[in-house]
Amino acid sequence: MRHIPAVRRRRLGDELRRLRRSAGLTSGETARLLGWHQSKVSRIETGVSGLKETDLTGLLDALRIADPRLRTLLGALAGIPGSGPGWWKAYDGVIPPGYRDFLSLESQARAVRTLETSVVPGLLQTPGYARAMTLAALEGLPAATVDSLVEVRLARQEALRAARPLELNAVLDEAVLLREVGGREVMREQLRRLVELARLPHVRLQVLPFTAGGYIGLTGPFVIFSFPGITDLDLVVLDHLTNSIYLERKEELEAYDAAFRTMQARALSPEDSLDLIAGIGDGA
């Protein structure tokens, strides 16, 4: 059983309690079905204890939770290795555990809101841009490893083409559009891709122009995940050079939600943003 943050354990416990009550079971009845002490159910539901994979599987079976998407999401939130569709398992020798956690959560999210201040979001990158970013950020990697990391980046983008596609709201600083990652031709192709993807009905792309001056998110990018079929379990992810930080406290989530909405209001409209991106691309 992996360590997971206490806040996430408590919120996961709240969701499991809600599911138990929806199933019409008391904590004592649930414990008897599983051969547990009632105190074990209480510790899980109050977030005092985490769950092993076998415990979570048994509990969800006892509660008659059949929805595979919900079961997978709860496994990911419980910090169980391998939770999720697991397409990235083929890259276990390449991607670090923290990135696997991020991919697991992203694969189960209903919607993603992201602010980027310097680079194109991974979900919108072209192969050329992704390769250039990988080479710049992780110098000295073997060519095969670079190839694998680029494949992972591109595989993530399948979420935008799924039958029930991921909803993506992205706010980009204008600097993202002007930084020549990979050279002029790579950037020209990348800008064309942004215009193409921004026209999808489930993608909303806005640019914060330089004329907007300073703004609340200028100090760093972030991602907000929202999930289907589960209450009040949004997550904020802050990326750093060597790790990612997950924010889950209610006041933190409210602050980042408010900040994102403020930046959307200050940014160009989606239509004007597309015009700006296309204009920069034409001049590249």
N, C-alpha and C positions, 0 to 999 in steps of 0.2 A: 504494500500500500504506500503510495507516494504522499509526501507532505503537500497539503494544499492550504492556502490562506484561511485563517479562522473566519474571516468575513464571508468567504465563499462557502465554507462548511455550514455556517448558520443559514445562509440564504438557500442553499441546497436542501438543508433540513426543513426549512419552511415549506419548500415545494413538495417534498416527500410527505410531510404532514398533511398538506392540502390534498394530495392524491389519495392518501389513506382514508381521509374523511370522505372524499368523493366515492370511494369504494365501499363506504358504509361499515368500516372496521374500526374498532378501538385499538389502542396500542397493545393492550393485553391480547386481544384476538389475533393481531398480526404476529406477535411474539410466539403464540402457541402454534400458529401455522408453520413458522420457520424453526421451531424448536429452540428459540432464544429466550433469554430472560427479558422481561418487560423493560428493565433498565437499559438494555442495549438499544431498543427502539427509541427510548427517550433520549439517550445520549446522541444518537444519530440525528434525531429531529431537532434537537437543540444546538447542534453543531459542535458538541463536545468531542465527538468521535467522527472520524472519517469512515470510509467503507472500503473493504477489499472487493475485488471484482466479483467473486462468488457471492458475497453478501448482497451487493447491489442487484445482481441478476436474480437471486432468490427473492429479494424484497419486491422487485418489480413484477416478478411472476405472481407472487402472492397478492399483489394489488391489481393484477390482471391488466397491466399496462402493455398493450400489444403494439402500439405505434412505434415502429422501428426508429423513426426520426427522433422522437422524444426520448426513447431509451438510449440512443446514441448520444444525444445532447447531455443527458444526465450523467452518462459515463464520462464524457469529456469534462464536465464541470466538477465531477468527483476526482479528476486527476488520474483516471485509470489509463495506463499505457495502452495504446492501440485503439482507444475509443474513436469512433468516427468511421467513415467509409474506408479510410486507410490507404488511399491510392499512393500516399507518400511513403508507405512502408518499404517500397522498392528502393528508396533513397536513404534508408536508415544509416548507412555508413557514411553519408555525406552531410546530412542536415543535423544540426545540434538539437538536443531535447527541447530547448525553448522555442525553436522554430516549429518543431512538431506540434507543440501545444498550440501555437498560433494557428497553424494550418487546420488543426482539429476544430478549433473554435470557429474559424472562418468558414469551414465547410458546412457547419450547422447553423450559421447565422441566417436570419431572414433579411437583415439590412445592415449595411456598413456605411458609416459616415466618417470621412477622413479629411483632415487638413494636411496639406503638404506645402512646405515652404521652400524646398530646393530641388526635389526630384519628382518625376512622374510616379504616381502610385503603381505598385506592382501589378495590380489588376488591369492596368491600362497600358503596360509597357509592350513595345514591339520586341521581337527577338534581338535585334541589333542593339537597342537601348538596354535591354536586360543584360546582355553580354558585356557591354561597355561598363555598366554600373558594377557588375560582379568583378570584373578585372580591376576596376578602380578601388573598390571597397576592400577586396580580399586579394592583395598582391601576392604573387608567387605560387598560386595554386596550380596543380597539374591541369593540363588541358581537359582531361576526362572529367575532373571534378567541376571545372567551370561549365562544361557541357551539361552535366547533371543538374547543377544549380539553376541554369537557364531553363532546363526542361521543367523543373519544379515551378519556377515562376510562371511559365506559360500554362502549365497544367492547372494552376489556380484559376486561370481565366475562364475555364470551362464553366465555372459557376455563373458567369454572365450569359451563357448560352444554354443553360439547363431548361427543362420544361417549366420548372418554377424558378425563374432566374433570381439571383441575388439582386436586391435593390442597392444601388450604389449612389451615394451623394458625396461628391468630392468638391472641395474648395482648394484651388491652387493659387499660390502667390504667382504674380506675373514673372518672377525670377525663374520659376520652373520652366517656362516657355523659352527663355532666352539663354539658359545655360546649355552650351553645346556639348552634351554628353555623347561621346563617340564620334564627334565631328559633324560637319554640316549636313551630309546626306542622311546620316542616321537620324538627326533631329528633324529634317524635313519629313522623313517617313513617319517619325513619331508624332509630329503635329497633325499629319493627315489621319493617323490612327485615332488621335483624340477626337477629331471632328467626327469621324465615322462612328465611334462608340458613343459619343455624347448624343447622337441622334436616336439611340435605342430608348424605348419608352421607360425602361427601368433604370436608366442612368441619367443623373442630373449633375452637370459639370458647370462650375462657376469659377471665374477668375477674380482674384483681388488685385486690382491694378496698382501700379506704383503711386498713382494719384490718390489712393485711399490713405496714404501715409502710414503711420504706425497703427497696429491693431492688436487685439488681445492675444492672438495665437502666434505672434511673430517670433516668440522665443523658442518654439519647437513644434513639430508635427505630432499628431495623435490620431488614433482610430477609435471609434465607438462601435461596438458590436451590439446588435439587438437580435433576439432569438424568437422563433415561433413556438406557440404552444406551451409557453412557460412564462410565469409572471415575474416581473421586476428583477430580471437577472442580466441587465445590460452590463457590459464591461468596457472600460477604457484602457487602451494599450498605449504606452509610451515607449518608443524605441530608443535604445542607447547603443553605443558602440559595441558593447560586449554582452548586453542582455536586454530584456524587455521587462517593464514594470506594469503590473495589472492593478488598476484602481477599481474598487467595488463598493466603497462606502457611499451611502445615499447622497451625502452632501457633495462628494467628489463628482458623482455622476451628474448631479444637478448643475454643478458649476461648468462642467464640460459641455453639457447639453445647451446651457444658456450661451456659452461662448461660441459654440458652433452656429447657433441660430443668429447671434449677433453678426458673425462673419458672413453668413449667407445674405443678411440684409445689407451689408456694406459692399458686398461683391457685385460685379456686373451680373445682369440677368443671364440666364442660360443662352438666350439668343445673342445678346451682345458679346458674351464670352466666346461663342463659336465664331463670330465675326472677327474678334481679336486674334484668336488662335489661327484661323484661316489666313488672316492678313500677315501674321508673323511667318507662317509657313510659306506663303507666296514669296516673301522677301528673303527667305533663308537661302 
